[in-house]
């Protein structure tokens, strides 16, 4: 069975901000998901102290991912020290299993020893993951490949979150990205993105066709359903569907 994670940005963002992350924890457990992705950009004063949110999540026995839109590397190719200090503080309060950050402006001459120092500041149980975001620098296949190759050479235990839908925003081919980056991937973000008149739009995943990208990854990797969800039975159906080891095409009646 696959481990299914629900990111809070899958729900209506106004509702998340008004009610707080904690309000969604029981529902995520109820629909059978195994984890929650806390989104820093959606945190409001009602979510603090984070130690209280951590306790609430632990009481519901949910795996925890902390996602923060703070780039690892700043525009000068150096570690993004000041914003990352706040992240370290919050990670110690929340104690997530995974910390997910965007790559930022990595350059081949960037000093990976600084990443090692940053990782040493994290709680022992928290793993660092880098995601391909929707920026041209952080969602560049070659930049990501260079970073992970160099990190591996220096024995840094940093892995990748592969966001299936974000490649469209950066004009990259998802299958080329899969070919080059698959060895580093330990977490998959599922989203369905289509180009409409208003631009690129994230939509619920279609279930009438096989997901070739998801099938390329081993069953033990956790997956996040990062597409619009409502707090109803449909969310449970998605969790049930993607928890299965093999996905079969289905048609749901309303």
C-alpha positions, 0 to 999 in steps of 0.5 A, a space after each residue: 500500500 502506498 503512503 498517501 499524504 495530503 498537503 493543506 494547499 489541496 483545500 481551499 486556502 481561505 478555509 485553511 487560514 481561517 480554521 487553521 491546520 489543526 482543524 483539518 487533521 481529524 479529516 485527513 486521518 478519517 479519510 485514510 491518508 497516512 500523512 499531512 503536509 504542513 504549508 508554511 505559506 498558509 500558517 496563521 497565528 492560530 497555528 502557533 505554537 507549532 508544538 501544539 500543532 505537532 502534538 495534535 498531528 501526533 495524536 492522530 498518528 500522521 506522518 508529517 511533511 513541512 513545506 516552506 517556500 524558502 529557497 535553499 540557495 539565494 541569487 548569489 549562489 550562496 546558502 540562503 542563511 537568514 530565512 533558513 534560520 527561521 526554518 530551523 526554529 520552526 522545524 524544531 518546534 514541529 519535528 516533521 519527518 520531512 522538510 521540503 524546500 525549493 532549490 533556488 539559485 544553485 550554481 556548480 561552484 556553490 558550497 555544499 559544505 554550507 548545506 551540510 551545516 544547515 542539515 546538522 541543525 535539523 532534528 535527527 528525525 527530519 530529512 531534507 528534500 528539495 522540490 522542483 518548483 515553478 521557477 525557471 531556476 529552481 525547476 530546471 532539470 539540469 540544475 537539479 541534476 547537478 545539485 543532487 550529483 554533487 550532493 551525492 559525491 559529498 555524502 549528503 543525505 538530501 533527496 528529491 520531491 518530484 512534483 509532476 505538474 510543476 514541470 509544465 510551468 518551467 517548460 521542461 519535459 516530465 519524462 526527461 526529468 523522470 529519466 534524469 532525476 528518478 534515482 534521487 526521488 523519495 517523495 512524489 507530488 501528484 497534480 494535474 496541470 492543464 493550459 487554459 485561457 487564463 494560463 496553467 491551472 491545477 485540476 483534480 487528477 483524472 482517473 480514467 487513464 494510467 499515470 505513467 509517471 507514478 508507475 515509474 516509481 517504487 511502491 514505498 515512496 510516499 505520494 502527495 495529492 496536491 490538487 483541489 480537494 473538498 472535505 467530502 467523500 470524494 477526498 476519501 475516494 482519491 486516497 483509497 484509489 492512490 493507496 492501491 499498489 496498482 491503479 485501475 481506470 475508474 469512473 465515478 458517478 455523482 
